[in-house]
Amino acid sequence: MRRFTRLTNAFSKKVENHEHMLAIYFLYYNFCRIHQTLRVTPAMEAGISNHVWTIEEMVKMLERRSILDGLRQAF
């Protein structure tokens, strides 16, 4: 993970941004990426999901969550 090293452009200067990027990476790793040994995603193996997520599905879910978080903060 190059986000941990300071010599790249992808280095996170703020801890909050780093946490968000790790959350996105773990979401991709567990729901979108088919693993060689499992032949499915870890989420499918665990019974959490019944299909391989596309990047578009992941982005839509994150956008919905962002909108809901904004509404919660408003009240």
C-alpha positions as CSV (number, residue, x, y, z in Angstrom):
1,M,0.0,0.0,0.0
2,R,1.7,3.1,-1.3
3,R,-0.6,5.4,0.7
4,F,1.4,4.8,3.8
5,T,4.7,6.1,2.3
6,R,5.4,9.8,2.0
7,L,7.3,9.7,-1.3
8,T,4.3,9.3,-3.6
9,N,1.6,11.7,-4.8
10,A,-1.1,9.4,-3.3
11,F,0.2,10.0,0.3
12,S,-2.6,11.0,2.6
13,K,-1.7,14.2,4.6
14,K,-4.8,14.0,6.8
15,V,-5.7,11.0,8.9
16,E,-9.4,11.4,8.0
17,N,-8.6,11.2,4.3
18,H,-6.4,8.2,4.9
19,E,-9.2,6.4,6.8
20,H,-11.7,7.1,4.0
21,M,-9.3,5.8,1.3
22,L,-8.7,2.6,3.3
23,A,-12.5,2.1,3.7
24,I,-12.9,2.4,-0.1
25,Y,-10.0,0.0,-0.7
26,F,-11.4,-2.6,1.7
27,L,-14.9,-2.3,0.2
28,Y,-13.4,-2.9,-3.3
29,Y,-11.2,-5.8,-2.0
30,N,-14.1,-7.6,-0.3
31,F,-17.0,-6.9,-2.7
32,C,-15.6,-6.2,-6.2
33,R,-12.4,-8.3,-6.6
34,I,-12.6,-12.0,-7.3
35,H,-9.9,-13.8,-5.4
36,Q,-8.0,-16.7,-7.1
37,T,-8.1,-19.1,-4.2
38,L,-11.8,-18.5,-3.4
39,R,-13.0,-18.0,-7.0
40,V,-15.5,-15.6,-5.6
41,T,-15.3,-12.4,-3.5
42,P,-14.8,-12.7,0.2
43,A,-18.2,-11.1,0.8
44,M,-19.9,-13.8,-1.4
45,E,-17.9,-16.5,0.5
46,A,-19.2,-15.1,3.8
47,G,-22.7,-14.9,2.5
48,I,-23.0,-11.1,2.8
49,S,-23.4,-10.6,-1.0
50,N,-24.9,-12.8,-3.7
51,H,-23.0,-11.2,-6.7
52,V,-19.8,-9.5,-7.6
53,W,-20.2,-5.7,-7.2
54,T,-19.3,-3.4,-10.1
55,I,-17.4,-0.2,-9.4
56,E,-20.6,1.7,-10.4
57,E,-22.6,-0.1,-7.7
58,M,-19.9,0.7,-5.1
59,V,-19.9,4.4,-6.1
60,K,-23.7,4.7,-6.0
61,M,-23.7,3.1,-2.5
62,L,-21.1,5.6,-1.3
63,E,-23.0,8.5,-2.8
64,R,-26.2,7.4,-1.1
65,R,-24.4,7.1,2.2
66,S,-22.8,10.5,1.8
67,I,-26.2,12.1,1.1
68,L,-27.7,10.4,4.2
69,D,-24.8,11.5,6.4
70,G,-25.4,15.1,5.2
71,L,-29.0,14.9,6.1
72,R,-28.2,13.5,9.6
73,Q,-25.8,16.3,10.3
74,A,-28.4,18.9,9.3
75,F,-30.8,17.8,12.0
